[in-house]
Amino acid sequence: MVRCRRLFALDGAAKKIGAEALLAWKGLGCDEMGCGYAKQETEFHLDAPAAKVCDWIEHHPADLERAAGAAVLAERDVYAKLDQSDEHGQNVFWVKRSAQRGHYRETLTESVIGAMSREQTDVLVVPNESGGCDVTIQMTATVDGEANMKIAVASRRAIRGMRGLVERTFGQRD
């Protein structure tokens, strides 16, 4: 907590900024031990029509999760239990899948093993003038007691795997 006291020892505007930073830090679900946060994104173009890509995503969410490096342990309605194990440890957690045509999201609902406190993955599919579509995959994660860089590397690896699967499925590689 020494760090917190230093933030509040500042004067004027710096004190306000320090307090806002502390609240944002706490808002991420971080405790006194600290946590790591990462946000990764990739954007790419496919020649395939958006409707075809959306149909595939809606019927293959577990394939995308496996491509991201997770083992799918269970599926119940809109929930999936995933095991994301790597050199940094094991995280077993439940996500809720939600889908609106062109916008697909998975959000952490419960962490069973590991210190993941927040996770969200979004896949956006937008048609373009050429008849193809633009795809954006975005992942954010917060893990208690981990460094930002470790989480960023793991998130980047996951979205690369997802992107690779989608590109292979639709016969493209940039």
Summary of the structure (lengths in Angstrom):
residues: 174
radius of gyration: 18.7
end to end distance: 48.2
largest distance: 58.8
contacts: 518
relative contact order: 0.21
helix: 36%
strand: 42%
